[in-house]
């Protein structure tokens, strides 16, 4: 009986360790939301990517121009930030020229915490 309880405790501890690993996903201006979100099969939109991501995951933007808004990525935690970064600094451009409305922002992040943006260029938009 003591062995079974010890094995159960070990198994529970391992399951908590596995669940804390963050995933990395990819997005590309030429991607498709039917893809797997990998480097060789990236997604196309932030909306789709953020709906598939969990807090603490990383979204890597392939080089190119994204004609879409970036709206509310998942929150991370103090120990595990959600990261959104360019694959190559300055080569991922988020262009909000097609965002409509008087106060529409190219990047709009509200009620979120523990996220990090790296190496992105942002143009146009509000």
C-alpha positions in Angstrom: 0.0 0.0 0.0 2.8 2.4 0.9 4.4 1.8 -2.5 1.2 2.6 -4.4 0.8 5.9 -2.5 4.4 6.8 -3.2 4.0 6.0 -6.9 0.8 8.1 -7.0 2.6 11.1 -5.4 5.5 10.8 -7.9 3.0 10.6 -10.8 1.1 13.6 -9.6 4.4 15.6 -9.2 5.4 14.7 -12.7 2.1 15.7 -14.2 2.5 19.2 -12.6 6.0 19.5 -14.1 4.8 18.5 -17.6 1.8 20.9 -17.5 4.1 23.8 -16.7 6.1 23.5 -20.0 5.3 26.3 -22.4 4.8 25.7 -26.1 6.2 27.7 -29.0 4.1 28.5 -32.1 4.7 30.2 -35.4 2.7 32.7 -37.5 3.4 34.0 -41.0 1.8 36.4 -43.4 1.7 33.5 -45.8 0.6 30.9 -43.2 -2.8 29.2 -42.9 -5.0 28.7 -39.9 -5.5 25.1 -40.9 -1.7 24.5 -40.3 -0.2 23.1 -37.1 1.4 26.4 -36.0 4.9 25.0 -36.4 7.9 26.7 -38.1 7.3 24.7 -41.3 3.5 25.1 -41.1 2.7 28.4 -39.4 -0.7 29.9 -38.7 -1.9 33.1 -40.4 -3.7 35.3 -37.9 -3.2 36.6 -34.4 -6.8 35.9 -33.5 -6.4 32.2 -34.4 -3.0 31.9 -32.7 -4.2 33.5 -29.5 -7.2 31.3 -29.4 -4.9 28.2 -29.5 -2.2 29.5 -27.1 -2.1 29.2 -23.3 -0.5 31.7 -20.9 3.3 31.3 -20.9 3.5 30.2 -24.5 5.6 31.9 -27.2 4.4 33.1 -30.6 7.2 33.6 -33.1 6.4 35.9 -36.0 8.1 34.9 -39.3 9.6 37.8 -41.4 7.0 39.8 -43.3 4.2 42.3 -43.0 1.1 41.4 -41.0 -1.9 43.5 -42.1 -4.0 42.8 -39.0 -4.4 44.0 -35.5 -2.8 42.3 -32.5 -5.6 42.0 -29.9 -5.2 40.6 -26.4 -2.8 37.7 -26.3 -3.2 35.3 -23.4 -1.9 36.4 -20.0 1.2 34.7 -18.6 2.2 34.5 -15.0 5.0 36.1 -12.9 7.1 33.0 -13.5 6.1 32.3 -17.1 5.5 35.3 -19.4 3.6 34.9 -22.7 6.1 36.0 -25.3 5.4 37.4 -28.8 8.5 38.0 -30.8 9.9 38.5 -34.2 11.9 35.6 -35.6 14.5 38.2 -36.7 14.5 41.6 -34.9 12.8 44.3 -36.9 11.7 41.9 -39.8 8.2 41.3 -38.5 6.1 44.3 -39.2 2.6 44.8 -37.9 0.8 47.3 -40.2 -2.5 48.6 -38.9 -3.4 50.6 -42.0 -6.6 48.6 -42.5 -7.8 49.0 -38.9 -10.9 51.2 -39.1 -12.5 53.5 -36.6 -11.3 56.7 -34.9 -9.4 55.0 -32.0 -8.5 51.6 -33.3 -5.0 50.6 -32.4 -2.6 48.3 -34.3 -1.8 46.6 -31.0 -4.5 46.6 -28.4 -3.8 44.8 -25.2 -6.1 45.3 -22.3 -6.8 43.4 -19.1 -3.8 41.2 -19.7 -0.6 40.8 -17.7 2.8 39.1 -17.8 3.4 39.3 -21.6 6.5 40.4 -23.5 6.8 41.8 -27.0 10.3 41.5 -28.7 11.7 42.7 -32.0 8.5 43.9 -33.7 8.0 46.9 -35.9 4.6 48.6 -35.7 3.3 51.0 -38.4 0.1 52.8 -39.2 -3.1 52.4 -37.3 -4.2 54.4 -34.3 
